[in-house]
Amino acid sequence: MFDQYYGFEGRPFQLTPDPAFYFESATHRAALSYLGYGLAQGEGFVVITGEVGAGKSTLVAHLMATIDPARLTAACIVTSALDGEAIVHVVAQAFGLPVAGHDKASALGAIEGFLHAEARAGRRCLLIVDEAQNLAIDAVEELRMLSNFQLGSHPLLQTLLLGQPEFRATLLESPLLEQLRQRVIATHHLTAMEPREVQAYVEHRLGRVGWKGNPGFDHRLFAEVHQATGGIPRRINQIVSRLLLLGAVEKRSLIDLDMLGEVLEELDEDGTRALVCQGEPNGGGAAPAPVGQGSAPHPGGPDAKAAIALIEAALATRDVQIEELRHAMLELADKVERRNDAPLSGEPLDVAALQDQLAQAAAQNARLEARLEEQERTLRHTLAMLIEWFEGGDGRRRAA
């Protein structure tokens, strides 16, 4: 309705992903850089995570629109709760492969044959898995197994995993996914848009449908829209679409703060507004850091000395923990040696006591190893964020 009233050529704020409306915010620019780097490697896994509505699917659709299909064959699946066997059949279907029977071996054979044929034709293959947080662990592991297909020394399949924040946590924390973690060559978490980006985002989408300044927008409106949405693109689309509808109904040429208040009240009443939790970064739009990562420098945030201090502190803590683990291992070895020598010396052997000591030492080692793994994740995350920060303008200026 409002598109006709304002003379638009289309719907500027539809909720479904459309690469024609792709807007390159700072976080999407960084994600696109990681995607481009990952695809250039032609192997392993690229992981993009973000809140619901953060623009993951739109980002990938935009990327795929720029890829030459004569050089890259891509298939996309949107996952539900699939197990290891089901995911193999779904992948085969995504590449358009007929599978004789319903057994896993036939599906794997069809996939391998297809990948070899594509490689001989000079095409790489990319599998895009959306909503990856729905996959069972064994299904994710099965995707890793598919990455083992090779022609000589050349990998035949690369996988792009898109998921919500909980998938990032699963990938980082699950002990069953260690082998997959080693094959992740690029990863990025889409955060919320900054307050200053909201106006540009709204005007960009309007410009794609022929907006010529009617309606106008109160300049104070955009900060309030960011506050109400947390900077999540789909939430912004939801609110601005309702604002334009109200403007058309009331024949307004200016969208103002009073209209925003009315729209927010209506959305709260009918239950369609995605509520934003107070107190989260960027008004609730940015996801909290996964468990075990701790704090890390944000692009444009700390100065170089503070970032270096974070890394030095992480390294010092890690060195202390390594030394503790070394001592614990020496103690454990000494106890085992005494246990082996006891029968030869004629001393009574208290097996129960030794077993208890061994169990305690093993438990201590496990705790130290877990702390070391956590510290390494923190350090990797800190370094990744520091790289992003230095790639930004503020980082380069301060480093200079």
For each residue, the residues with C-beta under 8 A, 3 or more apart:
1: 4 5 245 248 249
2: 5 6 8 241 244 245 247 248
3: 6 8 9 10 11 12 209
4: 1 7 8
5: 1 2 247 248 251
6: 2 3 211 214 215 244 247 248
7: 4 210 212 214
8: 2 3 4 11 12 206 209 210 211
9: 3 209 210
10: 3 208 209
11: 3 8 14 209 241
12: 3 8 21 205 206 208 209 211
13: 205 236 237 238 240 241 244
14: 11 18 237 241
15: 234 237 238
16:
17: 55 57 58 61
18: 14 21 58 61
19: 22 58 61 62 64 65
20: 208
21: 12 18 58 204 205 208
22: 19 28 58 59 61 62
23: 28 55 200 201 204 205 233
24: 28 29 32
25: 28 29 55 193 194 197 201
26: 29 30 193 194 197 299 392
27: 30 31 188 190 191 192 193
28: 22 23 24 25 31 32 55 59 190
29: 24 25 26 32 33
30: 26 27 33 34 188 299 388 391
31: 27 28 34 35 48 59 188 190
32: 24 28 29 35 36 59 62 63
33: 29 30 36 37 391
34: 30 31 37 38 46 48 186 187 188
35: 31 32 38 39 46 48 59 60 63 160 186 188
36: 32 33 39 40 63
37: 33 34 40 41 185 186
38: 34 35 41 44 46 158 160 185 186
39: 35 36 42 46 63 126 158
40: 36 37
41: 37 38 44 158 185 186
42: 39 124 155 158
43: 147 155 158 183 185
44: 38 41 147 155 158 159 183 184 185
45: 143 144 147 158 159 160 161 180 183 184 185
46: 34 35 38 39 158 159 160 161 184 185 186 187
47: 160 161 163 167 168 171 184 186 187 188
48: 31 34 35 56 59 60 160 161 162 163 187 188 189 190
49: 56 162 163 164 165 167 168 187 188 189 190 287
50: 54 55 56 164 165 189 190 191 287
51: 54 164 165 190 192 232 285 287
52: 164 232 234 274
53: 232 233 234 235 274
54: 50 51 190 191 192 232 233 234
55: 17 23 25 28 50 58 59 190 233 234
56: 48 49 50 59 60 130 162 190
57: 17 60 61 130 162
58: 17 18 19 21 22 55 61 62 233
59: 22 28 31 32 35 48 55 56 62 63 190
60: 35 48 56 57 63 64 76 128 130 160 162
61: 17 18 19 22 57 58 64 65
62: 19 22 32 58 59 65 66
63: 32 35 36 39 59 60 66 67
64: 19 60 61 67 74 128
65: 19 61 62
66: 62 63
67: 63 64 71 72 74
68: 71 72
69: 72 73 74
70: 123
71: 67 68 122 123 124
72: 67 68 69 123 124 125 126
73: 69 95 118 123 124 125 126
74: 64 67 69 125 126 127 128
75: 91 94 95 96 125 126 127 128
76: 60 94 127 128 129 130
77: 90 91 94 127 128 129 130
78: 130 131
79: 82 87 90 129 130 131 132 134 135 139
80: 131 134
81: 134 135 136
82: 79 86 87 90 134 135 136 139
83: 86 87 136 138 139
84: 87 88 136 138 139 141 142
85: 88 89 104 142
86: 82 83 89 90 139
87: 79 82 83 84 90 91 135 139 142 143
88: 84 85 91 92 104 107 108 111 142 146
89: 85 86 92 93 99 102 104 107
90: 77 79 82 86 87 93 94
91: 75 77 87 88 94 95 107 111 127 143 146
92: 88 89 95 97 99 107 110 111
93: 89 90 96 97 99
94: 75 76 77 90 91 127
95: 73 75 91 92 111 114 125
96: 75 93
97: 92 93 107 110 111 114
98: 110
99: 89 92 93 102 106 107 110
100: 106
101: 106
102: 89 99 106
103: 106 107
104: 85 88 89 107 108
105: 108 109
106: 99 100 101 102 103 109 110
107: 88 89 91 92 97 99 103 104 110 111
108: 88 104 105 111 112
109: 105 106 112 113
110: 92 97 98 99 106 107 113 114
111: 88 91 92 95 97 107 108 114 115 146 149
112: 108 109 115 116 149 156
113: 109 110 116 117
114: 95 97 110 111 117 118 125
115: 111 112 118 119 125 149 151 156 157
116: 112 113 119 120 149 151 156
117: 113 114 120 121
118: 73 114 115 121 123 124 125 156
119: 115 116 122 123 124 125 151 154 156
120: 116 117 151
121: 117 118
122: 71 119
123: 70 71 72 73 118 119
124: 42 71 72 73 118 119 158
125: 72 73 74 75 95 114 115 118 119 156 157 158
126: 39 72 73 74 75 157 158 159 160
127: 74 75 76 77 91 94 143 146 157 158 159 160
128: 60 64 74 75 76 77 159 160 162
129: 76 77 79 132 135 143 159 160 161 162
130: 56 57 60 76 77 78 79 162
131: 78 79 80 134 162 163 164
132: 79 129 135 140 161 162 163 167
133: 163 164 166 167 170
134: 79 80 81 82 131
135: 79 81 82 87 129 132 139 140 143
136: 81 82 83 84 139 140
137: 140 141 170 174 176 177
138: 83 84 141 142
139: 79 82 83 84 86 87 135 136 142 143
140: 132 135 136 137 143 144 171 177 180
141: 84 137 138 144 145 176 177 179 180
142: 84 85 87 88 138 139 145 146
143: 45 87 91 127 129 135 139 140 146 147 159 161 180
144: 45 140 141 147 148 179 180 183
145: 141 142 148
146: 88 91 111 127 142 143 149 157 159
147: 43 44 45 143 144 155 157 158 159 183
148: 144 145
149: 111 112 115 116 146 155 156 157
150: 153 154 155 156
151: 115 116 119 120 154 156
152:
153: 150
154: 119 150 151
155: 42 43 44 147 149 150 158
156: 112 115 116 118 119 125 149 150 151
157: 115 125 126 127 146 147 149
158: 38 39 41 42 43 44 45 46 124 125 126 127 147 155
159: 44 45 46 126 127 128 129 143 146 147
160: 35 38 45 46 47 48 60 126 127 128 129
161: 45 46 47 48 129 132 143 167
162: 48 49 56 57 60 128 129 130 131 132
163: 47 48 49 131 132 133 166 167 168
164: 49 50 51 52 131 133 167
165: 49 50 51 168 169 189 287 288 290
166: 133 163 169 170
167: 47 49 132 133 161 163 164 170 171
168: 47 49 163 165 171 172 187 189 287 290
169: 165 166 172 173 290 291
170: 133 137 166 167 173 174 177
171: 47 140 167 168 174 177 180 181 184
172: 168 169 181 290 291 292 293 377
173: 169 170 290 291 292
174: 137 170 171 177
175: 178
176: 137 141
177: 137 140 141 170 171 174 180 181
178: 175 181 182
179: 141 144 182 183
180: 45 140 141 143 144 171 177 183 184
181: 171 172 177 178 184
182: 178 179
183: 43 44 45 144 147 179 180
184: 44 45 46 47 171 180 181 187
185: 37 38 41 43 44 45 46
186: 34 35 37 38 41 46 47
187: 34 46 47 48 49 168 184 384
188: 27 30 31 34 35 47 48 49
189: 48 49 50 165 168 287
190: 27 28 31 48 49 50 51 54 55 56 59
191: 27 50 54 281 282 285 286 287
192: 27 51 54 230 231 232 281 282 283 284 285 286
193: 25 26 27 197 198 201 226 231 232 233 236 285
194: 25 26 197 231 282
195: 198 222 223 226 231
196: 199 200
197: 25 26 193 194 200 201 231
198: 193 195 201 202 222 223 225 226 231 236
199: 196 202 203 217 219 222
200: 23 196 197 203 204
201: 23 25 193 197 198 204 205 233 236
202: 198 199 205 206 217 222 225 236 240
203: 199 200 206 207 211
204: 21 23 200 201 207 208
205: 12 13 21 23 201 202 208 209 237
206: 8 12 202 203 209 211
207: 203 204 210 211
208: 10 12 20 21 204 205
209: 3 8 9 10 11 12 205 206
210: 7 8 9 207
211: 6 8 12 203 206 207 214
212: 7
213: 216
214: 6 7 211 253
215: 6 244 247 252 253 254 255
216: 213 253 254 255
217: 199 202 221 222 254 255
218: 221 254 255 256 257
219: 199 222
220: 223 224 257
221: 217 218 224 225 255 256 257 260
222: 195 198 199 202 217 219 225 226
223: 195 198 220 226 227
224: 220 221 227 228 257 260
225: 198 202 221 222 228 229 236 239 240 260
226: 193 195 198 222 223 229 230 231 236 283
227: 223 224 283
228: 224 225 235 239 260 264 276
229: 225 226 232 235 236 238 239 274 276 283 285
230: 192 226 235 276 280 282 283 284 285 286
231: 192 193 194 195 197 198 226 236 282 283 285 286
232: 51 52 53 54 192 193 229 235 236 274 285
233: 23 53 54 55 58 193 201 236 237
234: 15 52 53 54 55 237 238 274
235: 53 228 229 230 232 238 239 274 276
236: 13 193 198 201 202 225 226 229 231 232 233 239 240
237: 13 14 15 205 233 234 240 241
238: 13 15 229 234 235 241 242 267 272 273 274
239: 225 228 229 235 236 242 243 260 263 264 267 273
240: 13 202 225 236 237 243 244
241: 2 11 13 14 237 238 244 245
242: 238 239 245 246 263 266 267
243: 239 240 246 247 255 259 260 263
244: 2 6 13 215 240 241 247 248 255
245: 1 2 241 242 248 249
246: 242 243 249 250 252 259 262 263
247: 2 5 6 215 243 244 250 251 252 253 255 259
248: 1 2 5 6 244 245 251 252
249: 1 245 246
250: 246 247 259
251: 5 247 248
252: 215 246 247 248 255 259
253: 214 215 216 247
254: 215 216 217 218
255: 215 216 217 218 221 243 244 247 252 259 260
256: 218 221 259 260
257: 218 220 221 224 260 261
258: 261 262
259: 243 246 247 250 252 255 256 262 263
260: 221 224 225 228 239 243 255 256 257 263 264
261: 257 258 264 265
262: 246 258 259 265 266
263: 239 242 243 246 259 260 266 267
264: 228 239 260 261 267 268 273
265: 261 262 268 269
266: 242 262 263 269 270
267: 238 239 242 263 264 270 272 273
268: 264 265 271 273
269: 265 266
270: 266 267
271: 268
272: 238 267
273: 238 239 264 267 268
274: 52 53 229 232 234 235 238
275:
276: 228 229 230 235 280 283 284 285
277: 280 284
278: 284
279: 284
280: 230 276 277 283 284 285 286 288
281: 191 192 284 285 286 288
282: 191 192 194 230 231 285 286
283: 192 226 227 229 230 231 276 280
284: 192 230 276 277 278 279 280 281
285: 51 191 192 193 229 230 231 232 276 280 281 282
286: 191 192 230 231 280 281 282
287: 49 50 51 165 168 189 191
288: 165 280 281
289: 293 294 295 296 381
290: 165 168 169 172 173 293
291: 169 172 173
292: 172 173 374 377 378
293: 172 289 290 296 377 378 381
294: 289 378 381
295: 289 310
296: 289 293 310 378 381 382 384 385 386
297: 301 302 306 307 310 382 385 386 389
298: 301 302 385 389
299: 26 30 385 388 389 391 392 394 395
300: 389 392 394 395
301: 297 298 389
302: 297 298 306 307 310 389
303: 306 307 398
304: 307 308 395 398 399
305: 308 309
306: 297 302 303 309 310
307: 297 302 303 304 310 311 382 386 389
308: 304 305 311 312
309: 305 306 312 313
310: 295 296 297 302 306 307 313 314 382
311: 307 308 314 315 379 382 383 386
312: 308 309 315 316
313: 309 310 316 317
314: 310 311 317 318 375 378 379 382
315: 311 312 318 319 379
316: 312 313 319 320
317: 313 314 320 321 375
318: 314 315 321 322 372 375 376 379
319: 315 316 322 323
320: 316 317 323 324
321: 317 318 324 325 368 371 372 375
322: 318 319 325 326 372
323: 319 320 326 327
324: 320 321 327 328 368
325: 321 322 328 329 365 368 369 372
326: 322 323 329 330
327: 323 324 330 331
328: 324 325 331 332 361 364 365 368
329: 325 326 332 333 365
330: 326 327 333 334
331: 327 328 334 335 361
332: 328 329 335 336 358 361 362 365
333: 329 330 336 337
334: 330 331 337 338
335: 331 332 338 339 354 357 358 361
336: 332 333 339 340 358
337: 333 334 340 341
338: 334 335 341 342
339: 335 336 342 349 354
340: 336 337
341: 337 338 344 345
342: 338 339 345 347 348 349
343: 346 349
344: 341
345: 341 342
346: 343
347: 342
348: 342
349: 339 342 343 354
350: 353 354
351: 354 355
352: 355 356
353: 350 356 357
354: 335 339 349 350 351 357 358
355: 351 352 358 359
356: 352 353 359 360
357: 335 353 354 360 361
358: 332 335 336 354 355 361 362
359: 355 356 362 363
360: 356 357 363 364
361: 328 331 332 335 357 358 364 365
362: 332 358 359 365 366
363: 359 360 366 367
364: 328 360 361 367 368
365: 325 328 329 332 361 362 368 369
366: 362 363 369 370
367: 363 364 370 371
368: 321 324 325 328 364 365 371 372
369: 325 365 366 372 373
370: 366 367 373 374
371: 321 367 368 374 375
372: 318 321 322 325 368 369 375 376
373: 369 370 376 377
374: 292 370 371 377 378
375: 314 317 318 321 371 372 378 379
376: 318 372 373 379 380
377: 172 292 293 373 374 380 381
378: 292 293 294 296 314 374 375 381 382
379: 311 314 315 318 375 376 382 383
380: 376 377 383 384
381: 289 293 294 296 377 378 384 385
382: 296 297 307 310 311 314 378 379 385 386
383: 311 379 380 386 387
384: 187 296 380 381 387 388
385: 296 297 298 299 381 382 388 389
386: 296 297 307 311 382 383 389 390
387: 383 384 390 391
388: 30 299 384 385 391 392
389: 297 298 299 300 301 302 307 385 386 392 394 395
390: 386 387 395 396 399
391: 30 33 299 387 388 395 396
392: 26 299 300 388 389 395 396
393: 396 397
394: 299 300 389 397 398
395: 299 300 304 389 390 391 392 398 399
396: 390 391 392 393 399 400
397: 393 394 400
398: 303 304 394 395
399: 304 390 395 396
400: 396 397
